[in-house]
Amino acid sequence: MTETERKRVIPLATRAAIASVTMALFLLGLKGFAAWHTGSVAMLGSLADTALDLLASLVTLYGVRLAATPADHDHRFGHGKAEALAALFQVMLITASAAGIAWRAIAAFGAPGETQDVEFGIGVSVIAMIATFALLAYQKSIINRTGSVAIRADNVHYQSDLLLNLAVIVAMVLDQIFGIRGADPVMGILIALWLGWGAFQASSQAIDQLMDKEWPEEERRAFLDVAARQEGLRGIHDFRTRRSGSHDFAQFHMEVARDMTVADAHDVVEGVERALRQAFPKVEVLIHLDPEGHVDTDNPLVEADVTPHWFGKRVGSY
């Protein structure tokens, strides 16, 4: 990605994040009044989820802007992990909110409150669903143009809101129209469980980034397939990958013929880097050059040959 393209992508992603924050503020005010007016536990759960949506949107906005900050002398690999740290903070709030909603719902079984004005509550939920759908459509257009990972994650998060608002409608209809008084707290508990599951998923992804978890196997294979097809390469080992925010990093040891000059070997490395940069423009690649057959260490994990299975058929042509 060129510098001109980078400057064009960043404002689009930031604009989508700002739209997300604005939408969350609007829904927070709307659902806050609805929860107070109707006394619905399910609506209260939806309100809590919207409050967390606001936090998630703020984190997304922060992450998008921080991800655009160039690496500096103190952070040579960029600032991507700040997004994971912010996500862990968000997880704590989500967990606390889920526990509070579950406690309020369980208490409602023993002393059920009177849910009122079901038409108003349903109307609020329908408005929230329409507004959320509009935001999802806008985010999708930005994702298609920028490929922003942060906005894609925010888009997935807001998709759950459609289900939550639908749950609120079902709870109110069952509670008031059909007279099933336990429906409202049951839906409140289900929403609390949904929030808890979301917290678990968010924490897993954040911890994976902080612990430098390897890419999924299919991504590793695709990357190695491009690298190993380049002329002059005799083998690949010690292949390591990690993800930091929206940035990907890959490094490996690359073997070339022992009788190659330094200049020729350097040309081979540059050819591999160009091919990888063209196929994976968002990945920062670090290559260590080794003569063919060189053993760096007796660590079997480090020395594992990760060259694609078909590679051996092509070595004789070099």
C-alpha positions in Angstrom: 0.0 0.0 0.0 1.5 3.3 -1.0 1.6 6.4 1.3 -1.1 8.1 -0.8 -3.4 5.1 -0.4 -2.7 4.9 3.3 -3.8 8.5 3.8 -7.0 7.9 1.9 -7.8 4.7 3.8 -7.3 6.0 7.3 -10.0 8.8 7.1 -12.6 6.4 5.7 -12.0 3.9 8.6 -12.0 6.8 11.1 -15.3 8.1 9.6 -16.9 4.6 10.0 -15.7 4.5 13.7 -17.2 7.9 14.4 -20.5 6.9 12.8 -20.4 3.9 15.1 -19.9 6.1 18.2 -22.6 8.4 17.1 -25.1 5.6 16.6 -24.3 4.1 20.0 -24.9 7.4 21.7 -28.3 7.8 20.0 -29.3 4.2 20.9 -28.1 4.7 24.5 -30.4 7.6 25.1 -33.3 6.0 23.3 -33.0 2.7 25.2 -32.3 4.4 28.5 -35.6 6.2 28.4 -37.4 3.0 27.2 -35.9 0.9 30.0 -37.0 3.5 32.6 -40.5 3.9 31.0 -41.3 0.2 30.5 -39.5 -1.4 33.5 -38.4 -4.3 31.2 -35.4 -6.4 32.4 -34.8 -7.4 28.8 -34.8 -3.8 27.7 -32.4 -3.1 30.6 -30.1 -5.8 29.2 -30.3 -4.3 25.8 -29.4 -0.9 27.3 -26.4 -2.4 28.9 -25.3 -4.0 25.7 -25.7 -0.6 23.9 -23.5 1.0 26.6 -20.9 -1.6 25.9 -21.4 -1.0 22.2 -20.5 2.6 22.9 -17.3 1.5 24.7 -16.5 -0.9 21.9 -17.0 1.8 19.3 -14.7 4.2 21.3 -12.1 1.5 21.5 -12.4 0.9 17.7 -12.0 4.6 17.1 -9.0 4.6 19.3 -7.6 1.5 17.7 -8.1 2.7 14.1 -6.3 6.0 14.9 -3.5 4.4 16.9 -3.0 1.7 14.2 -2.3 4.6 11.8 0.5 5.9 14.0 3.9 5.0 12.4 6.4 2.9 14.4 8.8 5.0 16.4 12.1 4.4 18.1 10.4 3.1 21.3 7.8 1.0 19.4 9.6 -0.5 16.4 6.8 -2.9 15.6 4.1 -0.2 15.8 1.4 0.3 18.4 -1.1 -2.5 17.5 -1.0 -4.2 20.9 -2.6 -1.1 22.5 -5.8 -2.3 20.9 -5.6 -5.7 22.6 -4.9 -4.0 26.0 -8.0 -1.8 25.5 -10.0 -4.9 24.6 -9.1 -6.6 27.9 -10.3 -3.5 29.7 -13.5 -3.7 27.8 -13.9 -7.4 28.7 -13.9 -6.5 32.4 -16.7 -4.0 31.9 -18.7 -6.5 29.8 -18.3 -9.2 32.4 -19.4 -6.9 35.2 -22.4 -5.7 33.2 -23.5 -9.3 32.4 -23.3 -10.2 36.1 -25.4 -7.2 37.0 -28.1 -8.0 34.4 -28.2 -11.6 35.5 -28.6 -10.6 39.1 -31.4 -8.2 38.3 -33.2 -10.8 36.2 -32.9 -13.5 38.9 -34.3 -11.0 41.5 -37.2 -10.3 39.2 -38.3 -13.9 39.4 -38.9 -13.5 43.2 -40.5 -10.1 43.0 -41.6 -9.5 39.4 -42.1 -5.9 38.5 -44.9 -4.7 36.2 -43.8 -4.2 32.6 -45.8 -1.5 31.0 -46.4 0.2 27.7 -45.3 -2.8 25.6 -46.1 -0.9 22.3 -43.6 1.8 23.2 -40.9 -0.7 24.1 -41.4 -2.6 20.9 -41.4 0.6 18.9 -38.0 1.6 20.5 -36.6 -1.9 19.6 -37.8 -1.6 16.0 -36.2 1.8 15.7 -33.0 0.5 17.2 -32.9 -2.4 14.7 -33.5 -0.1 11.7 -30.7 2.3 12.9 -28.4 -0.6 13.5 -29.1 -2.1 10.1 -28.2 1.3 8.5 -24.9 1.4 10.4 -24.1 -2.2 9.3 -24.7 -1.3 5.7 -22.4 1.8 5.9 -19.7 -0.1 7.7 -19.8 -2.8 5.1 -19.2 -0.3 2.3 -16.2 1.0 4.2 -14.9 -2.5 4.8 -15.2 -3.2 1.1 -13.1 -0.1 0.3 -10.5 -0.3 3.0 -10.4 -3.8 4.3 -10.1 -2.4 7.8 -9.9 -5.2 10.4 -11.1 -3.0 13.2 -14.2 -1.8 11.4 -14.9 -5.4 10.4 -14.8 -6.5 14.1 -17.1 -3.6 15.0 -19.5 -4.7 12.2 -19.7 -8.2 13.6 -20.3 -6.8 17.1 -23.3 -4.7 15.9 -24.8 -7.7 14.1 -25.5 -9.2 17.5 -27.6 -6.1 18.4 -30.2 -7.2 15.9 -30.7 -10.4 17.8 -30.7 -8.6 21.1 -33.4 -6.1 20.0 -35.4 -9.0 18.6 -35.1 -10.7 22.0 -36.5 -7.6 23.7 -39.5 -7.6 21.4 -40.2 -11.3 22.1 -39.9 -10.8 25.8 -42.4 -7.9 25.9 -44.9 -9.7 23.6 -44.8 -12.8 25.8 -44.9 -10.8 29.0 -47.8 -8.5 28.3 -49.8 -9.9 25.3 -49.6 -13.6 26.2 -49.3 -13.1 30.0 -46.2 -15.2 30.4 -44.7 -13.2 33.3 -41.4 -15.0 33.5 -40.5 -14.3 29.9 -39.0 -10.9 30.6 -36.4 -12.0 33.3 -35.6 -15.1 31.2 -34.7 -12.9 28.3 -32.7 -10.8 30.6 -30.7 -13.9 31.7 -30.2 -14.9 28.0 -28.9 -11.5 27.2 -26.5 -11.7 30.2 -25.3 -15.0 28.9 -24.8 -13.5 25.4 -22.7 -10.7 26.9 -20.7 -13.2 28.9 -20.0 -15.2 25.7 -19.0 -12.0 23.9 -16.6 -11.2 26.8 -15.0 -14.6 26.5 -14.5 -14.3 22.7 -13.0 -10.8 23.1 -10.7 -11.9 25.8 -9.5 -14.8 23.8 -8.7 -12.7 20.7 -6.9 -10.0 22.8 -4.8 -12.6 24.7 -3.9 -14.3 21.4 -2.5 -11.0 20.1 -0.7 -10.3 23.4 0.8 -13.8 23.4 1.8 -13.5 19.7 -0.2 -16.5 18.6 0.7 -17.8 15.2 -1.6 -17.2 12.2 -4.2 -19.8 11.3 -2.7 -22.7 9.4 -4.4 -21.9 6.1 -2.9 -18.4 6.2 0.6 -19.8 7.0 0.3 -22.3 4.1 -0.8 -19.5 1.6 2.1 -17.3 2.7 4.7 -20.2 2.4 3.3 -21.2 -1.0 4.1 -17.8 -2.5 7.5 -17.6 -0.9 8.6 -21.1 -1.9 7.7 -20.5 -5.6 10.4 -17.9 -6.0 13.5 -18.8 -8.1 16.7 -19.5 -6.2 15.1 -20.4 -2.9 16.2 -23.9 -1.6 14.3 -24.1 1.7 12.5 -22.4 4.5 12.6 -23.0 8.2 12.0 -21.3 11.5 8.9 -19.6 10.1 7.2 -17.4 12.7 4.1 -15.2 12.5 2.2 -12.9 14.7 -0.6 -10.3 14.6 -0.6 -6.9 16.3 -3.8 -4.9 15.9 -4.3 -4.6 12.1 -0.6 -5.3 11.4 0.8 -8.8 10.5 4.4 -9.8 10.9 6.2 -12.8 9.4 9.8 -13.9 9.7 11.7 -17.0 8.5 15.1 -18.4 7.6 15.6 -18.8 3.8 18.2 -21.2 2.3 20.0 -20.6 -1.0 22.8 -22.5 -2.8 26.1 -22.5 -0.9 28.1 -21.4 -3.9 26.0 -18.2 -4.4 27.8 -14.9 -4.1 26.5 -12.4 -1.5 25.1 -10.2 -4.3 23.3 -13.0 -6.0 21.8 -14.2 -2.7 20.7 -10.7 -1.9 18.9 -10.5 -5.3 17.1 -13.8 -4.4 16.0 -12.4 -1.1 14.7 -9.2 -2.7 12.8 -11.2 -5.3 11.1 -13.2 -2.5 10.3 -10.0 -0.6 8.7 -8.4 -3.7 6.5 -11.4 -4.4 5.4 -11.5 -0.8 4.7 -7.8 -0.7 2.6 -8.0 -3.8 0.6 -11.0 -2.5 0.4 -9.8 1.1 0.8 -6.0 1.1 -0.2 -5.6 4.8 2.5 -8.1 6.1 5.9 -6.9 7.3 8.4 -9.5 6.4 11.9 -10.2 7.9 14.1 -12.8 6.2 17.3 -14.3 7.6 19.6 -15.8 4.9 21.3 -19.2 5.3 23.4 -21.4 3.0 21.6 -24.6 2.1 21.9 -27.3 4.8 23.0 -24.9 7.5 21.9 -25.9 11.0 21.5 -23.0 13.5 20.5 -24.9 16.6 19.5 -28.4 17.8 16.0 -27.1 18.7 13.6 -29.2 16.7 10.9 -26.6 16.8 13.1 -23.9 15.4 14.6 -26.2 12.7 11.3 -27.6 11.5 11.3 -27.5 7.7 8.1 -25.7 6.6 8.7 -25.7 2.9 5.5 -26.8 1.0 5.4 -30.6 0.2 5.6 -29.9 -3.6 8.8 -27.9 -3.2 11.2 -30.8 -3.4 10.1 -31.5 -7.0 11.4 -28.1 -8.1 14.7 -27.9 -6.4 16.6 -29.7 -9.2 15.6 -27.0 -11.6 17.7 -24.3 -9.8 
